[in-house]
Amino acid sequence: MDWWGWVILALVIIAALVVLAVVIQRKRRRGGVIGLSEPGRSDAG
């Protein structure tokens, strides 16, 4: 496979990981507000 093939493959994998992370974050917080840069907001049960 050429180098661009590996580049495309890497981009697809990274995109899949990002989407998966976003879905997990949305499932974890049941609040409607999604704040990625909120320090100190950890729900302890």
DRENPAKE-479744 format. One record per atom (N, C-alpha, C): x, y, z. Coordinates in steps of 0.1 Angstrom, whole numbers, padded with zeros to 4 digits, always signed. Layout:
BEGIN
XYZ
...
//
This chain:
BEGIN
+0008-0012+0000
+0000+0000+0000
+0009+0013+0000
+0004+0023-0007
+0012+0035-0008
+0011+0043+0005
+0019+0053+0006
+0019+0061+0019
+0006+0068+0021
-0001+0073+0010
-0013+0080+0012
-0024+0070+0017
-0022+0057+0014
-0032+0047+0019
-0031+0046+0034
-0019+0046+0039
-0017+0046+0054
-0022+0059+0060
-0020+0070+0053
-0025+0083+0059
-0040+0083+0060
-0047+0078+0049
-0061+0078+0049
-0066+0068+0060
-0059+0057+0061
-0063+0047+0072
-0062+0053+0086
-0051+0060+0088
-0048+0067+0101
-0059+0077+0104
-0063+0085+0094
-0073+0095+0095
-0086+0089+0099
-0089+0078+0092
-0102+0071+0095
-0102+0066+0109
-0091+0060+0114
-0091+0055+0127
-0092+0066+0137
-0085+0077+0135
-0086+0088+0144
-0100+0094+0145
-0106+0095+0133
-0120+0100+0133
-0129+0091+0140
-0127+0078+0139
-0136+0068+0146
-0134+0069+0161
-0122+0071+0165
-0119+0073+0180
-0125+0085+0185
-0125+0096+0178
-0130+0109+0182
-0146+0107+0183
-0152+0101+0173
-0166+0099+0174
-0170+0091+0186
-0162+0080+0188
-0165+0071+0199
-0164+0078+0212
-0154+0087+0213
-0152+0094+0226
-0164+0104+0228
-0168+0110+0218
-0179+0120+0219
-0192+0113+0223
-0194+0101+0217
-0206+0093+0221
-0206+0089+0235
-0194+0084+0240
-0193+0080+0254
-0195+0092+0263
-0189+0103+0260
-0191+0115+0268
-0206+0119+0269
-0213+0118+0258
-0227+0122+0258
-0235+0112+0266
-0231+0099+0266
-0239+0089+0273
-0236+0090+0288
-0224+0094+0292
-0221+0095+0306
-0228+0107+0312
-0228+0119+0306
-0235+0130+0312
-0249+0130+0307
-0258+0130+0317
-0272+0130+0313
-0277+0145+0312
-0269+0154+0315
-0273+0168+0314
-0272+0172+0299
-0279+0183+0296
-0280+0187+0281
-0267+0195+0278
-0261+0200+0288
-0249+0209+0285
-0237+0200+0284
-0230+0202+0273
-0217+0195+0271
-0206+0205+0272
-0198+0205+0283
-0187+0214+0284
-0174+0205+0285
-0166+0207+0274
-0154+0199+0274
-0143+0204+0283
-0143+0218+0284
-0132+0224+0293
-0138+0229+0306
-0144+0220+0313
-0150+0224+0326
-0142+0217+0337
-0133+0225+0344
-0125+0219+0355
-0133+0216+0368
-0131+0205+0375
-0137+0203+0388
-0151+0198+0387
-0156+0195+0375
-0170+0189+0375
-0169+0174+0372
-0167+0167+0383
-0167+0152+0382
-0178+0147+0391
-0187+0140+0385
-0198+0134+0392
-0194+0122+0400
-0195+0123+0413
-0191+0111+0422
-0203+0103+0425
-0208+0097+0415
-0220+0088+0417
-0232+0096+0417
//
